[in-house]
């Protein structure tokens, strides 16, 4: 997974892993009739990642703050791990 650095933080793009960046996601959604720009695509992805982060925290009995959950959801390593797990489940 490609990572870009912005102010000592990274964000993920899965373009190199046969995935798509936010612009490609938004274009694909628009093409099938769900008008979307890249910012909306990013927001949808981050909302889902936040749900994954919350689910993992609950599974392990951790009670992070909303700010910490958001930080985890934006972390490129977390997004990469979720992507890897989903691909494993999909291809099994």
C-alpha positions in Angstrom: 0.0 0.0 0.0 1.4 3.4 -1.0 1.7 5.9 1.8 2.0 9.7 1.4 3.5 11.8 4.2 1.7 15.0 5.3 2.9 16.7 8.4 4.4 13.5 9.9 1.1 11.6 9.3 0.4 9.2 6.5 -2.7 8.4 4.6 -3.4 5.4 2.5 -4.1 5.0 -1.2 -4.6 1.4 -2.4 -4.0 2.3 -6.0 -0.8 0.2 -6.2 -2.5 -2.8 -4.6 -5.0 -3.1 -7.5 -7.3 -0.8 -5.5 -8.5 2.7 -6.1 -7.8 6.2 -4.9 -10.6 8.5 -3.8 -11.0 10.1 -7.2 -11.3 6.7 -8.9 -13.9 5.6 -6.3 -15.9 8.8 -6.8 -15.8 8.4 -10.6 -17.0 4.8 -10.4 -19.8 5.7 -8.1 -20.8 8.6 -10.4 -20.7 6.3 -13.4 -23.3 3.9 -11.8 -25.6 6.8 -10.9 -24.5 7.8 -7.4 -23.0 11.3 -8.0 -20.0 11.7 -5.8 -16.8 13.7 -5.6 -13.5 12.6 -4.1 -14.1 14.3 -0.8 -17.4 12.4 -0.3 -15.7 9.1 -1.2 -13.0 9.8 1.4 -15.7 10.6 4.0 -17.5 7.4 3.3 -14.3 5.3 3.5 -13.4 7.0 6.8 -16.8 6.5 8.2 -16.5 2.7 7.5 -13.0 2.6 8.9 -14.2 4.3 12.1 -16.8 1.5 12.4 -14.1 -1.1 12.0 -12.0 0.7 14.7 -14.9 0.9 17.1 -15.7 -2.8 16.5 -12.2 -3.9 17.3 -12.0 -1.6 20.3 -15.2 -3.2 21.7 -14.0 -6.7 20.9 -11.0 -6.2 23.1 -12.7 -4.2 25.8 -11.0 -0.9 25.0 -12.9 2.4 25.3 -11.1 5.0 23.2 -12.3 8.5 22.8 -14.0 9.6 19.6 -10.8 11.5 18.7 -8.7 8.4 19.1 -11.1 6.3 17.0 -10.9 8.9 14.3 -7.1 8.9 14.5 -7.0 5.1 14.2 -9.5 5.1 11.3 -7.2 7.6 9.4 -4.0 5.6 10.0 -2.6 4.1 6.8 -1.5 1.0 8.7 -5.0 0.4 10.1 -6.5 0.9 6.6 -4.0 -1.5 5.1 -4.7 -4.1 7.7 -8.5 -3.9 7.1 -7.9 -4.1 3.3 -5.8 -7.2 3.7 -8.4 -8.9 6.0 -11.2 -8.1 3.6 -9.3 -9.4 0.7 -8.5 -12.6 2.6 -12.2 -13.1 3.4 -13.3 -12.3 -0.1 -10.9 -14.7 -1.8 -11.4 -17.7 0.6 
